[in-house]
Amino acid sequence: MSVDVQLRFDREAITEFSKANREPAWFLEKRLAGLKAAGELPLPALEKTKIDKWNIDQFEPFQTSASVSAATELDDVVKAQIDANAVKSLIVQKNASAVFHAAADELKSKGVIFTDLATALREHGDLVQKYLLNVVAYDEHKLTALHTAVVNGGVFLYVPKNVELDVPLQAVFEVAGDNALLCPHVLILAEANSKVTYVDTYVSGEGRNMVANSIVEVYVGPGASVQVASVRSLSKDVHDYTFRRATVDRDGKMEWILGEMNDGNTVANNTTILKGTASSAETKTVSVGTGDQRQNLTSQVQHIGTHSESDMVSKAVMTGEATTILNGITKIEKGAEKANGEQAENILMLSEKARGDANPILLIDEDDVKAGHAASVGRVSEESIYYLMSRGIDRQEAERLIILGFLEPVVAEIPIDEVKNRLRQALERKLG
């Protein structure tokens, strides 16, 4: 069977959507190349996880939604992530539509571009073309090819040289409706000595057989500092695939803070490439597995520059019959002298039927470096429970406090209070 027969969309549908959004010709060409590649490429090879039976491409990618003029008119599931009465810089996407956009006046005065991807393609096409799908190639595997073919929104954030932003910029992505697709592409460019924090959340409304397939590309210039926080709270009816990648120049710093709170099956790969001398990266991930969900979560850092440093921390809590694979990969290339890479994966088991695998991997091709890893899979300490119970706390509450304390070092790093509070609520919900 041809690709067009297998899928719920074809060249004509992709071309029609592209023209309706007034996209440049080069981007339509990229879309069609992605469609062709999707019919030829294999799925990504994942450690101990088979996804060939998951929903990969059975969706209707271009379901649109009406825009709103005020944040107070957004769907309740979105308003729960924001302060609707004090919105400054926010982009909201629902399925294939950017339904709300607000940008603080200071952004424009400083030369910052913060807009949805469709607008960026029309108004800043040359800049977008220079960077889009460079650090994540469209033809890496079937999922990146599909993403390229049917990308239906996203965010473009550009911060000029020497500009520092103190207030986080926020986006909320919502998927809702039967067979709906959420396929945003987030592109962040931070020029030399700039500083920015970007926060997004992924939520879902009612619907069945939904898919999220997202890519995040970050370019950190010399001496720049970028912080990206992302919390995903998609329902059991959503298969979620996300690929995040950053490249960091000399003296640049990249920080990831990730909350994987989905109820459905999830694949996430988070990679930072430390290209420049004295570049650095921190990655902090927290996840909770419930029911029969399957998660494959990979954090990876590639050291190329000398004196580069990385630190990865992943924490997971497992309940029910869930399975989570935590992969931590530190790769130090030949010539990356004085590099230092540390990582730790910790899994707390709350059920005998759950499965959690912590896989720390060090790949070192240079002698003059430091590298270390730690991994643990275990249950809640009976001594800790006894200690709390001896002070008048019942066993159930003692367990809850220990679990939340185990995850709090990551949760506390979320830079927007509304998102941080929602993450804590999601933890409470998933842990019962």
C-alpha positions in Angstrom: 0.0 0.0 0.0 1.2 3.5 -0.6 1.8 6.0 2.2 -1.2 8.1 1.0 -3.5 5.1 1.4 -2.3 4.2 4.8 -2.5 7.7 6.3 -5.5 9.9 6.9 -3.8 12.7 5.0 -2.0 13.1 1.7 0.0 15.6 -0.4 -3.1 17.5 -1.3 -4.2 18.0 2.3 -0.7 19.1 3.4 -0.4 21.5 0.4 -3.8 23.0 1.1 -3.0 23.6 4.8 0.4 25.1 3.8 -1.1 27.5 1.3 -4.0 28.5 3.7 -1.3 29.6 6.2 0.7 31.4 3.5 3.8 29.4 4.2 6.9 30.0 2.0 7.6 27.5 -0.8 10.7 26.1 0.9 8.7 25.0 3.9 6.1 23.2 1.7 9.0 21.4 0.0 10.3 20.3 3.4 6.8 19.1 4.4 6.5 17.0 1.2 10.0 15.6 1.7 8.9 14.6 5.3 5.8 12.8 3.9 7.9 10.8 1.5 10.5 9.9 4.2 7.7 8.9 6.6 6.8 6.1 4.2 10.4 4.9 4.0 12.1 5.3 7.4 11.9 3.0 10.4 10.6 4.0 13.9 13.3 5.1 16.3 15.2 2.3 18.1 14.2 2.6 21.8 15.7 0.8 24.7 13.4 -2.0 25.9 10.3 -0.4 24.4 8.4 -1.4 21.3 6.1 1.2 19.9 5.1 -0.4 16.6 1.6 -1.1 18.0 1.1 2.5 19.3 -0.7 5.2 17.4 1.9 6.7 15.2 0.1 8.2 12.3 -3.7 7.6 12.6 -4.9 11.1 13.1 -6.5 14.0 11.3 -3.7 16.6 11.5 -5.4 19.9 10.5 -8.3 20.3 12.9 -8.7 24.0 13.5 -10.2 26.0 16.4 -11.5 29.5 16.7 -9.3 32.2 18.2 -10.2 34.2 21.3 -9.5 37.8 22.1 -9.0 37.4 25.9 -7.3 34.8 28.0 -10.4 34.5 30.2 -12.2 33.0 27.1 -9.8 30.1 26.8 -10.8 26.5 27.6 -10.8 25.7 31.3 -8.1 23.1 31.0 -5.8 25.9 29.6 -6.9 28.6 32.1 -5.8 26.2 34.9 -2.2 26.6 33.7 -2.1 30.4 33.6 -3.2 33.5 35.5 -5.8 34.6 33.0 -6.2 38.0 34.6 -2.5 38.9 34.4 -1.3 37.5 31.1 1.7 39.3 29.6 3.5 37.0 27.2 1.6 33.9 26.2 0.9 31.8 23.2 -1.9 29.2 23.2 -2.3 26.5 20.5 -5.3 24.2 20.3 -4.9 21.4 17.7 -3.9 23.1 14.5 -4.7 26.7 15.5 -2.9 29.4 17.4 -6.0 30.6 19.4 -4.4 33.3 21.6 -1.3 35.4 21.5 -0.1 38.2 23.9 3.4 39.8 24.1 4.6 42.3 26.6 5.5 45.7 25.2 9.1 45.4 26.4 9.7 42.4 24.1 9.3 44.4 20.9 11.3 47.4 22.3 14.2 45.0 23.0 14.0 43.4 19.6 12.7 40.1 20.9 10.4 38.0 18.6 7.9 35.8 20.4 5.2 34.5 18.1 3.5 31.4 16.7 5.4 29.4 14.1 2.9 30.2 11.2 3.4 34.0 11.7 7.2 33.5 12.0 7.3 31.6 8.7 5.5 34.5 7.0 7.2 37.4 8.7 10.7 36.1 9.5 11.1 33.3 6.9 14.8 33.8 6.2 15.7 33.5 9.9 13.5 30.5 10.5 14.8 28.7 7.4 18.4 29.2 8.6 17.7 27.2 11.8 14.6 25.1 11.5 15.2 21.3 11.5 18.9 21.7 11.6 19.7 20.4 15.1 16.9 17.8 14.7 16.9 16.5 11.1 13.6 15.8 9.5 14.8 12.4 8.3 16.2 10.9 11.5 13.3 8.4 11.7 9.7 8.0 10.9 8.4 10.2 13.8 10.6 13.2 12.9 9.5 12.8 9.2 5.9 12.7 10.2 6.3 15.7 12.4 7.8 17.6 9.5 5.0 16.6 7.1 2.1 17.7 9.3 3.6 20.2 11.8 0.5 22.3 12.7 1.8 25.1 14.8 4.5 25.9 17.4 6.5 28.8 18.8 9.3 31.0 17.5 11.4 32.8 20.1 14.3 35.0 19.1 16.4 36.9 21.7 19.0 39.4 20.3 22.5 39.8 21.5 23.0 41.1 25.1 19.2 41.1 25.9 18.2 39.6 29.2 14.6 38.8 30.0 13.6 38.5 33.6 10.0 37.4 33.1 9.4 33.9 31.7 7.6 33.5 28.4 4.9 30.9 28.3 3.0 28.7 25.9 0.1 26.2 26.4 -0.6 23.5 23.9 -4.0 21.7 24.0 -5.2 18.7 22.0 -8.9 17.8 22.0 -11.3 15.9 19.8 -11.4 12.4 18.3 -8.3 11.6 16.2 -6.9 15.1 16.8 -3.2 15.8 16.4 -1.0 18.3 18.3 2.2 18.8 16.4 4.0 22.0 17.4 7.6 22.9 16.6 9.3 25.1 19.1 12.4 27.0 17.8 14.4 29.1 20.3 17.4 31.3 19.2 19.4 33.0 22.0 22.1 35.3 20.6 25.4 36.0 22.4 25.2 37.0 26.1 21.4 36.9 26.1 19.2 35.3 28.8 15.6 33.9 28.6 13.3 31.5 30.3 10.6 29.7 28.3 7.9 27.5 29.9 5.2 25.4 28.2 2.6 23.0 29.3 0.7 20.3 27.3 -2.9 19.5 28.2 -5.7 17.6 26.7 -9.5 17.9 26.5 -12.1 15.3 25.7 -11.3 13.0 22.8 -10.2 9.6 21.7 -7.2 8.3 19.7 -5.2 11.5 20.0 -1.6 12.0 19.2 1.1 14.6 20.2 4.3 14.7 18.2 6.5 17.7 19.1 10.0 18.9 18.4 12.0 21.6 20.4 15.1 23.1 18.9 17.3 25.5 21.0 20.3 27.4 19.9 22.3 28.9 22.8 24.9 31.5 21.6 28.2 32.4 23.2 27.7 33.4 26.8 23.9 33.0 26.6 21.7 31.3 29.1 18.5 29.5 28.2 16.1 27.8 30.6 13.3 25.6 29.2 10.7 24.2 31.6 8.0 21.8 30.2 5.2 20.0 31.9 3.1 17.5 30.0 -0.2 16.4 31.5 -1.9 14.6 28.6 -4.7 12.1 29.1 -4.6 8.3 28.6 -6.2 8.8 25.2 -3.0 10.6 23.9 0.1 8.9 22.6 2.9 11.5 23.1 6.2 11.7 21.3 8.6 14.5 21.9 12.2 15.2 20.8 14.0 18.1 22.4 17.5 19.2 21.4 19.8 22.1 22.2 23.2 23.1 20.9 25.3 25.3 23.2 28.2 27.6 22.1 31.2 28.8 24.1 30.4 29.7 27.8 26.7 29.2 27.1 24.3 27.5 29.5 21.3 25.3 28.8 18.9 24.2 31.6 16.0 21.8 31.1 13.3 21.2 33.8 10.9 18.5 32.7 7.7 17.2 34.3 6.4 14.0 32.5 3.0 13.7 34.0 1.1 12.1 31.1 -1.4 9.3 31.8 -0.8 7.7 28.4 2.1 6.1 26.6 5.1 8.4 26.2 8.4 8.6 24.3 10.7 11.6 25.2 14.2 12.2 24.1 16.1 15.2 25.5 19.6 15.9 24.1 22.1 18.7 24.6 25.1 19.2 22.5 27.9 21.1 24.3 29.9 22.4 21.3 31.7 25.3 22.8 34.5 25.6 25.3 33.1 25.9 28.9 29.6 25.3 27.8 27.3 23.6 30.3 24.0 21.9 30.6 21.6 20.8 33.5 18.7 18.5 32.9 16.2 17.7 35.7 13.3 15.3 35.0 10.5 14.1 37.2 7.9 11.5 36.1 5.1 9.3 37.6 4.0 6.1 36.0 0.4 4.9 36.7 -2.0 2.2 35.4 -0.6 0.3 32.5 1.1 3.2 30.8 4.5 2.8 29.1 7.2 5.5 29.2 10.6 5.7 27.6 12.5 8.8 28.8 16.0 9.5 27.6 18.3 12.3 28.8 21.5 12.7 26.9 24.5 15.1 26.7 27.2 15.1 24.1 30.4 16.8 25.1 32.4 18.3 22.3 33.9 21.5 23.7 36.8 21.4 26.2 36.0 22.2 29.9 32.3 21.5 29.2 30.1 20.4 32.1 26.8 18.5 32.4 24.6 17.3 35.2 21.5 15.1 34.7 19.0 14.1 37.4 16.0 11.9 36.6 13.4 10.9 39.3 10.5 8.6 38.7 7.7 7.1 40.9 6.1 3.9 39.7 2.6 2.6 40.6 0.1 0.1 39.2 1.4 -1.9 36.3 3.3 0.9 34.7 6.6 0.6 33.0 9.2 3.4 32.8 12.6 3.2 31.2 15.0 6.0 32.3 18.0 6.3 30.1 20.9 8.6 31.0 23.6 9.0 28.4 26.8 11.0 28.8 29.0 11.0 25.6 32.4 12.7 25.9 34.0 13.0 22.4 37.7 12.8 21.6 39.2 16.2 22.2 36.7 17.3 24.9 39.5 17.7 27.4 38.6 18.6 31.0 35.0 17.8 30.4 32.9 16.8 33.4 29.7 14.8 33.1 27.5 13.6 36.0 24.2 11.8 36.0 21.8 10.1 38.4 18.6 8.1 37.8 16.4 7.2 40.8 13.2 5.2 40.7 10.8 4.8 43.6 8.6 1.7 43.3 5.2 1.7 44.9 3.8 -1.5 43.4 5.1 -5.0 42.9 3.6 -5.1 39.4 5.2 -1.9 38.2 8.6 -2.0 36.4 11.2 0.7 36.4 14.6 0.5 34.7 17.4 3.0 35.3 20.1 2.8 32.7 23.1 5.1 33.2 25.5 5.0 30.2 28.9 6.7 30.0 30.6 6.8 26.5 34.0 8.3 26.9 36.6 8.8 24.1 38.9 11.2 25.9 41.3 10.5 28.8 41.5 13.8 30.6 37.9 14.1 31.9 35.7 13.4 34.8 32.5 11.4 34.6 30.2 9.7 37.1 26.8 8.1 37.4 24.4 6.8 40.0 21.3 4.7 39.7 18.8 3.3 42.1 15.5 1.4 42.0 13.9 0.8 45.4 10.9 1.1 47.6 10.0 3.7 50.2 12.3 3.4 53.2 10.5 1.7 56.2 12.9 3.6 58.5 11.7 6.9 57.1 8.1 5.9 57.4 8.6 4.8 61.0 10.4 8.1 61.8 7.4 10.1 60.6 4.8 7.8 62.2 6.7 8.2 65.6 5.8 11.9 65.4 2.1 11.3 65.0 1.7 11.0 61.2 -0.3 8.0 59.9 1.4 5.6 57.5 -0.5 6.8 54.3 0.4 10.4 55.0 4.0 9.5 55.8 4.3 7.7 52.5 2.8 10.7 50.6 5.2 13.1 52.3 8.2 11.0 51.5 7.2 10.6 47.8 6.6 14.3 47.3 9.8 15.1 49.1 11.6 12.7 46.7 10.3 14.6 43.7 10.3 18.2 45.1 13.9 19.1 44.2 12.8 19.1 40.5 9.3 20.5 41.0 10.6 23.5 42.9 12.7 24.6 39.9 9.6 25.4 37.7 9.8 29.1 37.2 6.1 30.0 37.0 4.0 29.6 40.1 0.8 28.5 38.2 2.6 25.8 36.4 4.5 24.7 39.5 1.2 24.4 41.4 -0.4 22.5 38.6 2.5 20.1 38.5 2.1 19.5 42.3 -1.6 18.9 41.8 -0.8 16.4 38.9 1.5 14.6 41.2 -1.1 14.3 43.9 -3.7 13.1 41.4 -1.4 10.5 39.9 -0.3 9.2 43.2 -3.9 8.9 44.5 
